[in-house]
Structures are given as structure tokens and as C-alpha cells.
Amino acid sequence: MLLLITISCTDSSTTTRVYRIVNSTTHAVELHFYEIPLKGQTNFVFATGLDDSGLVIERKLKTYALESNSPIEAFEADSIALIFNNERVEGHTFNSPAGNSMLTNYERNGDHFTYTITEENYNNANPCDGPCN
């Protein structure tokens, strides 16, 4: 009886997805993740740096079979500031930049999802007035 209860309580109906952001540029990159709660104020979630080409940030997210998940849940953020060399910034939200958002436009390989930061991101980033924060 104990064996039957143990088997029925396993995670066989869960899925683990891996979300990766890869820096393919030669620029130092900082990612600042933010959450905008219903009150409209911006909450800082976390920051990380990808100083060299090929460096990666990765998050794993486990969900049940009937649920869906996305980078928004994996990174616990709904907007990202992509900062290059502390001089240029490109903002990412659910639908911006159109067709190239870090929150929606990932290359999928099974349960692995990858967003690659490219020179196009750098070229589209806006110069900051002084250091980017």
C-alpha cells in the first residue's frame, strides 16, 4: 500500500523548461530585471553581468503539464534593461522590441529556450546620458 501511495505522488506530470540568455557580442553586457506590479511602480528584481562573448544566464522552471510558462515566470520579471559597456541601453518588454524581445522571442530546442544577444541589439541600443544605471 505504501508503494502505491509513493508512486501516485511523483512528479510524472511536470515539465522542466530551461531559459537561457547568451551574449554573442564582444561587449560587456548587464541585464537588469524589473517587475511592474499593478500599482504601476517598478520593482527591481535582480541584475547580472555577461562580460564576455558566450557567457550565459540560465533559469529552470518546473510546471505541471496543463500549465504553460514563459521567460516572464522564469526570470520573475516583465521588463529587462540590456546595458552595453555601461554606455548604451535597450529596453525589453513583452512586445518590445517588436520581434526581438527577451521576454518572448526565444529559439526553442525541445524544452530548452535560448535568446542570443547580438550586435543588432547593440546597434539598436540608445546611448545613455552618462553611465547607464
C-alpha positions, 0 to 999 in steps of 0.5 A: 500500500505504501508503494502505491501511495509513493508512486501516485505522488511523483512528479510524472506530470511536470515539465522542466523548461530551461531559459537561457540568455547568451551574449554573442557580442564582444561587449560587456553586457548587464541585464537588469530585471524589473517587475511592474506590479499593478500599482504601476511602480517598478520593482527591481528584481535582480541584475547580472553581468555577461562580460564576455562573448558566450557567457550565459544566464540560465533559469529552470522552471518546473510546471505541471503539464496543463500549465504553460510558462514563459521567460516572464515566470522564469526570470520573475520579471516583465521588463529587462534593461540590456546595458552595453559597456555601461554606455548604451541601453535597450529596453525589453518588454513583452512586445518590445522590441517588436520581434526581438524581445527577451521576454518572448522571442526565444529559439526553442530546442525541445524544452530548452529556450535560448535568446542570443544577444547580438550586435543588432541589439547593440546597434539598436541600443540608445546611448545613455546620458552618462553611465547607464544605471 
